[in-house]
Amino acid sequence: MAIYEIVKFPDPILTTPARAIEKVTPNVLRVLNNMYETMKFANGIGLAAPQVNILKRITVVDVEDGKGRLDLINPVILEGRDEEIGPDGCLSIPGLFGDTPRYRWIRVQMWNAKGEVVEFEETDFRARCIQHEIDHLDGILFTSRAVRLYREEAQPNSPGRKKKNV
């Protein structure tokens, strides 16, 4: 497996919408595996392909909640409910966080590793992370949604604690 270089803001690829995957191939699955390794290496919980200079609609999430890794291919949020404001951070914008509105409950449609269209529901922090990553695929950064931005050292309720980045 390979560790990719993570693209940093203000690289324009981060605000460029990604293109759909046409077919799930061994290469797509290899890229997802490499993205997962890159995300873990960087102490992250989510990583979208544009963050590693690949303009394709794939992302990987693992918020360490016991549910494990989630690979999303061509994901779309079909429905969301119960918006709340909570923390967002990003591997592409190190040290900056934001209080960002996200849905607490979402219904998502995506392709699985076999190329089959599947739907699932997710809640709470895992739902927040999925929304953040899908935003990356649409060329949207959390900084454009945040109601308040702050530096890592000013992050509320976490003195001396290193926050994981989406």
Sine and cosine of phi, psi and omega as CSV:
sin_phi,cos_phi,sin_psi,cos_psi,sin_omega,cos_omega
0.00,0.00,0.35,-0.94,-0.05,-1.00
-0.86,-0.51,0.53,-0.85,0.13,-0.99
-0.98,-0.18,0.86,-0.51,0.01,-1.00
-1.00,0.09,0.39,-0.92,0.16,-0.99
-0.98,0.18,0.73,-0.68,0.00,-1.00
-1.00,0.05,0.81,-0.59,0.01,-1.00
-0.94,0.35,0.68,-0.73,-0.02,-1.00
-0.94,-0.34,0.53,-0.85,0.12,-0.99
-0.87,0.50,0.69,-0.72,0.30,0.95
-0.97,-0.24,0.49,0.87,0.00,-1.00
-0.78,0.62,0.78,-0.63,-0.08,-1.00
-0.90,0.43,-0.32,0.95,0.03,-1.00
-0.88,0.47,-0.45,0.89,-0.03,-1.00
-0.94,0.34,-0.32,0.95,0.03,-1.00
-0.91,-0.42,0.35,0.94,0.03,-1.00
-0.95,-0.30,0.82,-0.57,0.02,-1.00
-0.88,0.48,0.64,-0.77,-0.01,-1.00
-0.99,0.12,0.42,-0.91,0.01,-1.00
-1.00,-0.02,0.52,-0.86,0.00,-1.00
-0.90,0.43,0.51,-0.86,0.15,-0.99
-0.97,0.23,0.76,-0.65,-0.03,-1.00
-0.99,0.13,-0.56,0.83,-0.06,-1.00
-0.38,-0.93,0.64,-0.76,0.06,-1.00
-0.98,0.19,0.89,-0.46,-0.03,-1.00
-0.87,-0.50,0.21,-0.98,0.10,-0.99
-0.83,0.55,-0.54,0.84,0.02,-1.00
-0.91,0.41,-0.66,0.75,0.04,-1.00
-0.87,0.50,-0.70,0.72,0.00,-1.00
-0.92,0.39,-0.59,0.81,0.06,-1.00
-0.91,0.41,-0.67,0.74,0.04,-1.00
-0.88,0.47,-0.69,0.73,0.05,-1.00
-0.87,0.50,-0.67,0.74,0.05,-1.00
-0.89,0.46,-0.69,0.73,0.03,-1.00
-0.91,0.42,-0.63,0.78,0.05,-1.00
-0.89,0.45,-0.65,0.76,0.03,-1.00
-0.89,0.46,-0.72,0.70,0.03,-1.00
-0.88,0.47,-0.65,0.76,0.03,-1.00
-0.89,0.45,-0.71,0.71,0.00,-1.00
-0.87,0.50,-0.74,0.68,0.00,-1.00
-0.90,0.44,-0.68,0.74,0.01,-1.00
-0.86,0.51,-0.58,0.81,-0.04,-1.00
-1.00,0.02,0.08,1.00,0.00,-1.00
0.90,0.43,0.63,0.78,0.01,-1.00
-0.97,-0.25,0.09,-1.00,0.04,-1.00
-0.83,-0.56,-0.03,1.00,0.05,-1.00
-0.31,-0.95,0.53,-0.85,0.02,-1.00
-0.45,-0.90,0.77,-0.64,0.03,-1.00
-0.96,-0.27,0.50,-0.87,-0.06,-1.00
-0.80,0.60,-0.66,0.75,0.03,-1.00
-0.85,0.52,-0.43,0.90,0.02,-1.00
-0.94,0.33,-0.23,0.97,0.08,-1.00
-0.87,-0.49,0.47,0.88,0.12,-0.99
0.93,0.37,0.53,0.85,0.05,-1.00
-0.83,-0.56,0.92,-0.40,-0.06,-1.00
-1.00,0.04,0.88,0.47,0.04,-1.00
-0.80,-0.59,0.45,-0.89,-0.06,-1.00
-1.00,0.09,0.93,0.36,0.10,-0.99
-0.71,-0.70,0.56,-0.83,0.02,-1.00
-0.46,-0.89,0.36,-0.93,0.03,-1.00
-0.76,-0.65,0.61,-0.79,-0.05,-1.00
-0.68,-0.73,0.66,-0.75,0.18,-0.98
-0.43,-0.90,0.99,-0.16,-0.07,-1.00
-1.00,0.00,0.22,0.98,0.07,-1.00
0.84,0.54,0.71,0.71,0.01,-1.00
-0.96,-0.29,0.19,0.98,-0.01,-1.00
1.00,0.00,-0.17,0.99,0.02,-1.00
-1.00,0.06,-0.24,0.97,0.06,-1.00
0.99,0.13,-0.20,-0.98,-0.08,-1.00
-0.96,0.28,0.61,-0.79,0.08,-1.00
-0.78,-0.63,0.88,-0.47,0.10,-1.00
-0.99,-0.13,0.81,-0.59,0.00,-1.00
-0.90,-0.43,0.84,-0.55,0.03,-1.00
-0.90,-0.44,0.83,-0.56,-0.05,-1.00
0.79,0.62,0.75,0.66,-0.05,-1.00
-0.97,0.25,0.53,-0.85,0.06,-1.00
-0.63,-0.78,0.72,-0.69,0.10,-0.99
-0.99,0.12,0.88,-0.48,-0.02,-1.00
-1.00,0.06,-0.53,0.85,-0.07,-1.00
-0.37,-0.93,0.55,-0.84,0.07,-1.00
-0.60,-0.80,0.53,-0.85,-0.01,-1.00
-0.63,-0.78,0.35,-0.94,0.15,-0.99
0.87,0.49,0.90,0.44,0.01,-1.00
-0.91,0.42,0.65,-0.76,0.09,-1.00
-0.62,-0.79,0.37,-0.93,0.04,-1.00
-0.99,-0.14,0.76,-0.65,0.00,-1.00
-0.47,-0.89,-0.01,-1.00,-0.10,-0.99
-0.98,0.20,0.65,-0.76,0.17,-0.99
-0.79,-0.61,0.58,-0.82,0.14,-0.99
-0.63,-0.78,0.13,-0.99,-0.10,-0.99
-0.46,-0.89,0.71,-0.70,0.05,-1.00
-0.89,0.46,-0.42,0.91,0.00,-1.00
-1.00,0.08,-0.15,0.99,0.03,-1.00
-0.73,-0.69,0.94,0.34,-0.12,-0.99
-0.87,0.50,0.66,-0.75,0.10,-0.99
0.99,0.11,-0.12,0.99,-0.01,-1.00
-0.94,-0.34,0.70,-0.72,0.03,-1.00
-0.77,-0.64,0.24,-0.97,0.02,-1.00
-0.49,-0.87,0.56,-0.83,0.17,-0.99
-0.99,0.15,0.92,-0.39,-0.22,-0.98
-0.79,-0.61,0.74,-0.67,0.06,-1.00
-0.95,0.30,0.75,-0.66,0.06,-1.00
-0.57,-0.82,0.41,-0.91,0.09,-1.00
-0.96,0.29,0.59,-0.81,0.09,-1.00
-0.99,0.15,-0.41,0.91,0.00,-1.00
-0.75,-0.66,0.72,-0.69,0.06,-1.00
-0.67,-0.74,0.43,-0.90,0.18,-0.98
-0.88,-0.47,0.80,-0.60,-0.12,-0.99
-0.86,-0.52,0.61,-0.79,0.17,-0.99
-0.91,-0.40,0.66,-0.75,-0.02,-1.00
-0.37,-0.93,0.08,-1.00,0.17,-0.98
-0.99,-0.13,0.58,-0.81,0.14,-0.99
-1.00,-0.03,-0.09,-1.00,-0.07,-1.00
-0.90,0.43,-0.30,0.95,0.04,-1.00
-1.00,-0.05,-0.02,1.00,-0.02,-1.00
0.99,0.11,0.22,0.98,0.01,-1.00
-1.00,0.03,0.61,-0.79,0.06,-1.00
-0.98,0.18,0.80,-0.59,0.02,-1.00
-0.74,-0.67,0.39,-0.92,0.09,-1.00
-0.82,-0.58,0.52,-0.85,0.07,-1.00
-0.45,-0.89,0.28,-0.96,0.05,-1.00
-0.92,-0.40,0.52,-0.85,0.04,-1.00
-0.59,-0.80,0.41,-0.91,-0.05,-1.00
-0.74,-0.68,0.24,-0.97,0.20,-0.98
0.82,0.58,-0.71,-0.70,-0.15,-0.99
-0.90,0.43,-0.60,0.80,0.04,-1.00
-0.90,0.45,-0.64,0.77,0.06,-1.00
-0.89,0.45,-0.65,0.76,0.03,-1.00
-0.86,0.51,-0.73,0.69,-0.03,-1.00
-0.90,0.43,-0.68,0.73,0.01,-1.00
-0.87,0.49,-0.68,0.73,0.02,-1.00
-0.89,0.46,-0.66,0.75,0.03,-1.00
-0.86,0.51,-0.71,0.70,-0.04,-1.00
-0.94,0.35,-0.63,0.77,0.05,-1.00
-0.91,0.43,-0.59,0.81,0.11,-0.99
-0.83,0.55,-0.69,0.72,0.05,-1.00
-0.82,0.57,-0.67,0.75,-0.02,-1.00
-0.91,0.41,-0.42,0.91,0.03,-1.00
-1.00,-0.06,0.06,1.00,0.01,-1.00
0.98,0.21,0.41,0.91,-0.03,-1.00
-0.93,-0.36,0.77,-0.63,0.06,-1.00
-0.99,-0.16,0.50,-0.86,-0.03,-1.00
-0.86,0.52,-0.44,0.90,-0.02,-1.00
-0.89,0.45,-0.43,0.90,0.02,-1.00
-0.99,0.12,-0.24,0.97,0.02,-1.00
-0.97,-0.23,-0.37,0.93,-0.13,-0.99
-0.90,0.43,0.60,-0.80,0.09,-1.00
-1.00,-0.01,-0.27,0.96,0.05,-1.00
-0.40,-0.92,0.72,-0.69,0.06,-1.00
-0.94,-0.34,0.54,-0.84,0.02,-1.00
-0.44,-0.90,0.40,-0.92,0.02,-1.00
-0.99,0.17,0.35,-0.94,-0.04,-1.00
-0.79,0.61,-0.70,0.71,-0.06,-1.00
-0.92,0.39,-0.29,0.96,0.01,-1.00
-0.98,-0.22,0.16,0.99,-0.05,-1.00
-0.90,0.44,0.78,-0.62,-0.05,-1.00
-0.92,0.40,0.54,-0.84,0.14,-0.99
0.86,0.51,0.44,0.90,0.02,-1.00
-0.54,-0.84,0.79,0.61,0.00,-1.00
-0.89,0.46,0.80,-0.60,0.05,-1.00
0.95,0.31,0.07,1.00,-0.04,-1.00
-0.98,-0.21,0.75,-0.67,0.03,-1.00
-0.99,0.15,0.85,-0.53,-0.01,-1.00
-1.00,0.07,0.68,-0.74,0.06,-1.00
-0.97,0.24,0.53,-0.85,-0.03,-1.00
-0.96,-0.29,0.61,-0.79,0.06,-1.00
-0.98,0.21,0.00,0.00,0.00,0.00
